[in-house]
Amino acid sequence: MEKERKEKESEEKQKERELRQKELDAERDKMAQTDRLAAQRLEFEKEKLKSETKLKQQEIDVQEKVQNDEMKLIKRYGDALAQVISLQPEEVTDLPAYFRGVEEQFKKLNVPRTYQARLDI
């Protein structure tokens, strides 16, 4: 009887150990899965930042290209105007006629309104 009780206690302890081991294994698996998810999340964030950086760089490149193209156009229009417009007169009374002439040249050369203020100086 004593032997049976000890065997039962031993079996119960063994079952408790096995149960505890299963709990520990489950906890370990859960932690490993959490670590994998964290690593995946970090990788995703890294890729997201890379793509955002690449996109921003592309936007900057496009803006620089547009700006350079805009500067080239302004220079081209400025060079064309320099060939047909005389120097600005010093007499105040001659200024209206001068600016009418400049506006006429803008029309003839089809200078966009956005560039006219820059070229008028």
Buried (B, 14 or more C-beta within 10 A) or exposed (E): EEEEEEEEEEEEEEEEEEEEEEEEEEEEEEEEEEEEEEEEEEEEEEEEEEEEEEEEEEEEEEEEEEEEEBEEBBEEBBEBBEEEBEEEEEEEEEEEEBEEEBEEBBEEEEBEEEBBEEBEE
